[in-house]
Amino acid sequence: MNDRPVYSAAVIGCGTGGMLSVRALAASERFRLVAACDLRADVRDKLAAEYPGIRTYADHRELLADVSAAAGTDHAIDVVCVSTYAPTHEEIALAALATRPRGLLVEKPLGDTAAAGRRIVDAVTRSGTPLAVPHGLLARPTSLEILRRVRAGDIGEVRLVEIECAGWDIINAGIHWFQYAVNLLVADPFAGVLATCDTSSRTFRDGMRVETEAVTYAWTRGGARVVLHSGDHVAQSRPGKDTLFRVVGTDGLVEFWGWENGYRIVAGSGPADVGPFPDADRSPHQVHLEELARQIDEGSPGHGPGHSPDHSPDYTVADTSLRALELCEAAYLSHRHRCVVTFPLSEFVLPEFVPPGASDWDPGTPYPGEGGGRDGRRLEAR
Ligand SMILES: NC(=O)c1ccc[n+]([C@@H]2O[C@H](COP(=O)([O-])OP(=O)(O)OC[C@H]3O[C@@H](n4cnc5c(N)ncnc54)[C@H](O)[C@@H]3O)[C@@H](O)[C@H]2O)c1
């Protein structure tokens, strides 16, 4: 029997990502879905038909005005989920936070820029509100088992993380893969990124202009490499696998395929195919939301044994999501300015920082013997 508190919840933006929260809230005994909003009337009609009794709104402002009005009453909304496109997350998440919810979910990417994401995380942290950022790879048995095995040293020290991701881009899907890479290399901060994008198809996705195809190459202070080949169409190294994740260590390697249930490991005792595992009984969004509920429980005065009045929420997932967002932004900045982008990213994007200007230097063409430049046979030490 569920004797734990049940939290009322509302979802803002009910497209693909928002419906993952809607379904998770409806499936969980920790939550009661009470309200949802979407700009589109057809989405609202579908929600009203599927979840009779919930209140629907056409705009986040209307919903949040009601949330504010209900604060402190029996109709208070405890948890707000922000599932619109990344460029609107900052405005909506900060407005949601101003209603003083007991917990907040903000979809990845936290913002369209790392600075926007940072402002959300800073404000949430200052308020002490528990925050969920639903990165699926941190809530799925396959990727969690790989993380555990890599951290236990089963393939030695991670030296290379290679990702192929077709049908997607750096900011919308790459953020998941980078966030996982940050977790694999957790004690080894990123030092730099060099990336280039083909933009010929003028592709946009999820409210962002994105690449047709791109290669992002990132390296850590400890010398590990992360390479992401992303884009509308990406040549597959394993036929049939649109997403491939290969983690190469000093003593072996692991390969898995994004959201599939199983992996291949080549380690001490030779190659082994592990899985496929049966589907988990909870979706990744439900796992993240129930962890949010647990953190709200812990911070609630008088809630059961183990309650600590000064308990701080755990912002680890939000922090690693921000580090991943920095990698995404660094990749796009590297392409935009045709240069290496180094960390901390905040220094690179300072107003007074001047990125290298457009250059007429055309590598791969003969050097005419005049016109300046640097003699690459006489490099000075850095
Ligand atoms: N964590 C995950 O696994 C996962 C999966 C899918 C999408 N997402 C994320 O969810 C977010 C949304 O992407 P999507 O794929 O759901 O896009 P989508 O186009 O399917 O849905 C976005 C919805 O938000 C609505 N909307 C936009 N602004 C609004 C506002 N001010 N008020 C109310 N509704 C508003 C739109 O009408 C639309 O229905 C993105 O950040 C995306 O990266 C996360």
The ligand as an SDF file (V2000), in Angstrom:
LIG
                    3D

 44 48  0  0  0  0  0  0  0  0999 V2000
   13.9300   13.5280  -22.1200 N   0  0  0  0  0  0  0  0  0  0  0  0
   13.5550   12.9660  -23.2420 C   0  0  0  0  0  0  0  0  0  0  0  0
   13.7480   11.7880  -23.4540 O   0  0  0  0  0  0  0  0  0  0  0  0
   12.8460   13.8110  -24.2790 C   0  0  0  0  0  0  0  0  0  0  0  0
   12.1800   13.2080  -25.3530 C   0  0  0  0  0  0  0  0  0  0  0  0
   11.5410   14.0340  -26.2730 C   0  0  0  0  0  0  0  0  0  0  0  0
   11.6100   15.4160  -26.1490 C   0  0  0  0  0  0  0  0  0  0  0  0
   12.2830   15.9530  -25.0990 N   0  0  0  0  0  0  0  0  0  0  0  0
   12.3910   17.4180  -24.9270 C   0  0  0  0  0  0  0  0  0  0  0  0
   11.0900   17.9810  -24.7730 O   0  0  0  0  0  0  0  0  0  0  0  0
   11.1210   19.3330  -25.2530 C   0  0  0  0  0  0  0  0  0  0  0  0
    9.9940   19.4970  -26.2660 C   0  0  0  0  0  0  0  0  0  0  0  0
   10.2700   18.7060  -27.4090 O   0  0  0  0  0  0  0  0  0  0  0  0
    9.1460   17.8040  -28.0720 P   0  0  0  0  0  0  0  0  0  0  0  0
    9.8530   16.7370  -28.8310 O   0  0  0  0  0  0  0  0  0  0  0  0
    8.1580   17.3980  -27.0460 O   0  0  0  0  0  0  0  0  0  0  0  0
    8.5120   18.8450  -29.0730 O   0  0  0  0  0  0  0  0  0  0  0  0
    7.0010   18.8170  -29.6260 P   0  0  0  0  0  0  0  0  0  0  0  0
    6.9450   19.7200  -30.7960 O   0  0  0  0  0  0  0  0  0  0  0  0
    6.5670   17.4060  -29.8300 O   0  0  0  0  0  0  0  0  0  0  0  0
    6.1750   19.4470  -28.4230 O   0  0  0  0  0  0  0  0  0  0  0  0
    6.3350   20.7300  -27.9020 C   0  0  0  0  0  0  0  0  0  0  0  0
    4.9420   21.1680  -27.4730 C   0  0  0  0  0  0  0  0  0  0  0  0
    5.0550   22.3180  -26.6470 O   0  0  0  0  0  0  0  0  0  0  0  0
    3.9530   23.1700  -26.9580 C   0  0  0  0  0  0  0  0  0  0  0  0
    4.3060   24.5260  -26.5090 N   0  0  0  0  0  0  0  0  0  0  0  0
    5.2930   25.3270  -26.9600 C   0  0  0  0  0  0  0  0  0  0  0  0
    5.3280   26.4830  -26.2590 N   0  0  0  0  0  0  0  0  0  0  0  0
    4.3330   26.4110  -25.3300 C   0  0  0  0  0  0  0  0  0  0  0  0
    3.8550   27.2780  -24.3170 C   0  0  0  0  0  0  0  0  0  0  0  0
    4.3940   28.4860  -24.1050 N   0  0  0  0  0  0  0  0  0  0  0  0
    2.8120   26.8740  -23.5480 N   0  0  0  0  0  0  0  0  0  0  0  0
    2.2490   25.6690  -23.7730 C   0  0  0  0  0  0  0  0  0  0  0  0
    2.6570   24.7980  -24.7170 N   0  0  0  0  0  0  0  0  0  0  0  0
    3.6880   25.1600  -25.4910 C   0  0  0  0  0  0  0  0  0  0  0  0
    3.7760   23.0330  -28.4600 C   0  0  0  0  0  0  0  0  0  0  0  0
    2.4810   23.3990  -28.8800 O   0  0  0  0  0  0  0  0  0  0  0  0
    4.0600   21.5420  -28.6730 C   0  0  0  0  0  0  0  0  0  0  0  0
    2.8870   20.7460  -28.6310 O   0  0  0  0  0  0  0  0  0  0  0  0
   12.5050   19.5740  -25.8380 C   0  0  0  0  0  0  0  0  0  0  0  0
   13.3030   20.2140  -24.8840 O   0  0  0  0  0  0  0  0  0  0  0  0
   12.9900   18.1520  -26.1050 C   0  0  0  0  0  0  0  0  0  0  0  0
   14.3980   18.0490  -26.1410 O   0  0  0  0  0  0  0  0  0  0  0  0
   12.8960   15.1810  -24.1700 C   0  0  0  0  0  0  0  0  0  0  0  0
  1  2  1  0
  2  3  2  0
  2  4  1  0
  4  5  1  0
  4 44  2  0
  5  6  2  0
  6  7  1  0
  7  8  2  0
  8  9  1  0
  8 44  1  0
  9 10  1  0
  9 42  1  0
 10 11  1  0
 11 12  1  0
 11 40  1  0
 12 13  1  0
 13 14  1  0
 14 15  2  0
 14 16  1  0
 14 17  1  0
 17 18  1  0
 18 19  2  0
 18 20  1  0
 18 21  1  0
 21 22  1  0
 22 23  1  0
 23 24  1  0
 23 38  1  0
 24 25  1  0
 25 26  1  0
 25 36  1  0
 26 27  1  0
 26 35  1  0
 27 28  2  0
 28 29  1  0
 29 30  1  0
 29 35  2  0
 30 31  1  0
 30 32  2  0
 32 33  1  0
 33 34  2  0
 34 35  1  0
 36 37  1  0
 36 38  1  0
 38 39  1  0
 40 41  1  0
 40 42  1  0
 42 43  1  0
M  CHG  2   8   1  16  -1
M  END
$$$$
